[in-house]
Each structure stands twice: as C-alpha cells, then as structure tokens.
C-alpha cells in the first residue's frame, strides 16, 4: 500500500506560549489555528449570566461597611496615605463635616470585622496581623561574626 500524501489528521495537544499573565491556550488539533479565536468574542461570552438575566450586583453598595458614613471613614483611613498630614486631616473634615454624614452610623461599627472581611476573612476570626507589622515569632535570631577586610 502506498503512503498517503494527505496531511495527517492525528490530533495532538498544542500549547501556545505564555502571555505576560502566565496564561496560555491549549488546542486539541493537528496545528495551531490560523485566526485569532477571540476576535469575535462579546462581553456576553465572557460572563456567567445570560444577557436576559439581571446582573447580580451586591445589595449593599458599601459592603463590607454597613453605611455610607462608615464607608467614607474607612476609605479615608485606608486610601488617604499611611502617614496622616494636614491635607489628609482636611479630607477627614470634609467627610465628617458633610451634611450627609451621620455619627450614629459609625458609633458602633465593628471595624475589626470590616477589616477582616476586606482582607478575605469573612468570619472575622483571623489573626490581627498586618503584612507590615513585625511578628517576632516568624524570625530566628542567631549571632554571627563576619570578617570584613579593610585596606591599610
């Protein structure tokens, strides 16, 4: 029997190169496609909901904060710089001086629970360690001697 001159129809797994996010495409084919597989994608193709269903927006627009006033204070605390300045203080005064600000909305707020929820701990029972806090339990201290040569 003579060998066939038709191209091989054997499928194999082909992987594209990784992009800057480390993602790649995998094809079960004899060769890579000659067109961009994403060129005709729409936003509906990228969503888990159908186009006729309402989008599942959170009911509370200020989650994990219970009220707008608590959200504004939390936003000021986290996003208005690590070290507070005169400018930052003026921003705080704009929040608490606004006619819509309600002190009773922030009086009993569980800030630790909110911070835990924002950090991904929905139960709020995680340890109270921030990444920039020093935790001496993570370090082992050992004295060492280093010989440093000096030119004379």
N, C-alpha and C positions, 0 to 999 in steps of 0.2 A: 504494500500500500504506500502511495506517495505522500510525503508530508504536505500538510495543508498550508497554503500561503495566506489564509485569513488570519487576522490578528487574534491573539489568544484572548478568550473570553473568561479566563480564570480571574476570579475576583480575589483581591487581597486587601489588607488593611493599609491604607496610606495615611500618613500623618503630616500635616503642614508644619512649618516652622512655628515656634512660639512667638507671640507678639510681645509688646512691652509689658503686658499684664500677665504674661506667662501662659496665656491661653493658646490652644491650637485646635485645628479642625481634624476630624478623623473621618475618612471615607472608606466605604466598602466598595471598591471599584478596581478596575484594571489600570486606570490612570486618573490623574487629577482633573477636575472639571476645567473647561476652557472659558468659563464665565464666572462672574462673582455670584456665589449663591445667595448673598444678602442684598443684591441690587434691587429686588422687588419687595423687600420686607416693608411692612407697615407697622405702626405702633400697636395695632390690634394683634399682630403676630407675636409681639413681644410681651403681651400681657396675659395673665392667667384668667382674666374675666372676659366674658363675651361683650361685644360692643353694645348690646341691648341692656345689659345689667348696670345698675348704678355702681359707681366706684366705691370701694369700701374705705372711706375716709374716717379717721378717728372721730368719735362723737365729741370728744373734748379736744378742742384745738390747742389747749395749753398743756396737754399731758406731758410730763408726769406731774406738773404743777396743778393744784386744784382750782386756782383762779387766775385771772389776768394780772392782778396786783402781785401775786406771788411769783408768777412767771417773769414779770418785769424786774423784780428784785433779783431773782435767780439769774436772769440774763445779764444784769449789770454785774453781779458778783463774778460770774464765770467768764464773761467776754469783755470786760472793761479794763483789762490789764491785770497783771499779777500784783504789782505794787500800785496802791491807790494814790492818786495825785489830786491836785486842785481841780483839774479838768474832770477827773473821774467823780470827784465829790459834786461838782456842778451837775453831772449827768444823774447822779443819785437824787439830787434835789429836784430835778425835772420829773423824776418818777414819783417821788412822794409828795411833790407839790402839785401834781396834776389833779384836776377836779374829779377824774375817774378813779383815782387811787383810793382804795378802801382799807384802812389799817386793820379793821376787824378780819379782813380776808387773809392776813398774814400772821396774826397774833398766835394762832395755834397750829401753824403748819409744821409738819414733821419733815424738816429739811434733810435730816439724815436718810430717811426713807426715799425722798425725792432723788437725792444724790445717788443712792444705791440703784434706783430704777434707771436713772440716766446712764449709770455705769454698766447696766446689763444685769444687775442682780434684782430681779423682780420681787423677790421676797423681802429684800431689805435686811437680810441677816448676815451679809458678808462682813469680812473684817474691815475695819475702818482704816485701811492703809491706802495712801495715795502713792502714785508712782514716784513722786519726787520726795517723799518722806523717807528718812533714813530708818531702816529696820536692822538693828544690830544682830538680830537672830540669823540674818542671811549671810553674815560675814564671819570668817575665822581669822583672827589676828595672830600673826606669827612674827616675831622679831627676826630680822635678818641683818647681816653685815655685808656691805658692798665695798669692795676695794676700788677706790677711784684714783687713777693715776694723775698726778699733777706734774706739769713741766716745770723744771727748775731753771 
